[in-house]
Amino acid sequence: MLPTPYHWLDNPDTCYLCFNYGTVAVLRLEAGRVAGTLNWQGRSFWFKAGSYRQGKMWVERWIAARGNDLPSRPVKPRRRSREKMVLQALISKRPAAEVRVPR
């Protein structure tokens, strides 16, 4: 059984597990099997299940095994490197001299 802030949103082809309206897990039907993604503390875990019921049960057990951990923690923003900024400038057709690296 999941704690109160967790709840499932069921759609015909996708199921979402939400924690205070932030998505923690997604279950989708792919090639006759259910494929799922679980996002926990900045990491993504991929899994396959035979049915939505089996996928939901796996996610609920996985979360219960972690105890009182929160599903997400604040992620530090990554700095963009100069190379990425120049590549982005080339794609957007701006001169590289106009591209500034945010600090």
C-alpha positions in Angstrom: 0.0 0.0 0.0 1.3 3.4 -1.0 1.4 6.4 1.4 -1.3 9.0 0.9 0.6 11.5 -1.4 0.9 8.8 -4.1 -1.9 8.1 -6.5 -2.4 6.3 -9.8 -3.8 8.1 -12.9 -5.2 5.5 -15.3 -5.7 6.2 -19.0 -6.6 3.7 -21.7 -3.0 3.2 -22.9 -0.9 4.8 -20.1 -0.8 4.7 -16.3 1.0 7.4 -14.2 2.0 7.2 -10.6 2.0 10.7 -9.1 3.5 12.1 -5.9 1.8 15.4 -5.0 1.1 15.8 -8.7 4.6 15.2 -9.9 5.0 12.0 -12.0 7.1 9.3 -10.4 6.4 6.3 -12.7 4.9 5.8 -16.2 3.5 2.5 -17.5 2.9 2.1 -21.3 1.8 -0.7 -23.6 4.6 -1.5 -26.1 4.4 -4.5 -28.4 1.9 -6.4 -26.3 3.9 -5.9 -23.1 4.0 -3.2 -20.5 7.1 -1.1 -20.4 7.7 1.2 -17.4 9.9 4.0 -16.3 10.5 4.9 -12.6 12.1 8.2 -11.8 13.6 8.2 -8.3 16.0 10.9 -6.9 17.3 12.0 -10.3 17.7 8.5 -11.7 15.5 6.6 -14.2 14.9 2.9 -13.9 13.4 1.0 -16.9 11.4 -2.3 -16.5 9.0 -4.6 -18.4 6.0 -6.3 -17.0 3.4 -8.7 -18.3 0.4 -6.5 -17.5 -0.5 -3.1 -15.9 -1.4 -4.9 -12.7 2.0 -6.6 -12.5 3.8 -3.3 -13.3 1.9 -1.3 -10.7 2.6 -4.0 -8.1 6.3 -3.9 -8.9 6.4 -0.1 -8.6 4.5 -0.1 -5.3 6.8 -2.7 -3.8 9.9 -0.9 -5.1 8.8 2.3 -3.4 7.8 0.5 -0.2 11.2 -1.0 0.0 12.8 2.5 0.0 10.9 3.4 3.2 10.4 7.1 3.8 12.7 8.4 1.0 11.2 11.1 -1.2 10.9 10.3 -4.9 12.8 13.3 -6.0 15.4 15.7 -4.7 16.4 19.0 -6.1 18.7 18.6 -9.0 21.5 21.1 -9.5 21.3 22.8 -12.8 24.1 21.7 -15.1 26.4 24.2 -16.6 26.5 24.3 -20.3 29.9 23.9 -21.8 31.3 26.4 -24.4 31.3 23.6 -27.0 27.6 23.0 -26.5 26.8 26.7 -26.8 28.8 27.0 -30.0 27.1 24.0 -31.5 23.8 25.5 -30.5 24.8 28.7 -32.2 25.6 26.9 -35.4 22.3 25.2 -35.4 20.5 28.4 -34.8 22.7 30.2 -37.3 24.0 32.9 -34.9 27.6 34.0 -34.8 29.6 32.2 -32.1 30.7 35.6 -30.7 27.1 36.4 -29.7 26.8 33.2 -27.7 27.4 33.7 -24.0 27.8 30.9 -21.5 25.4 31.3 -18.6 27.0 31.3 -15.2 
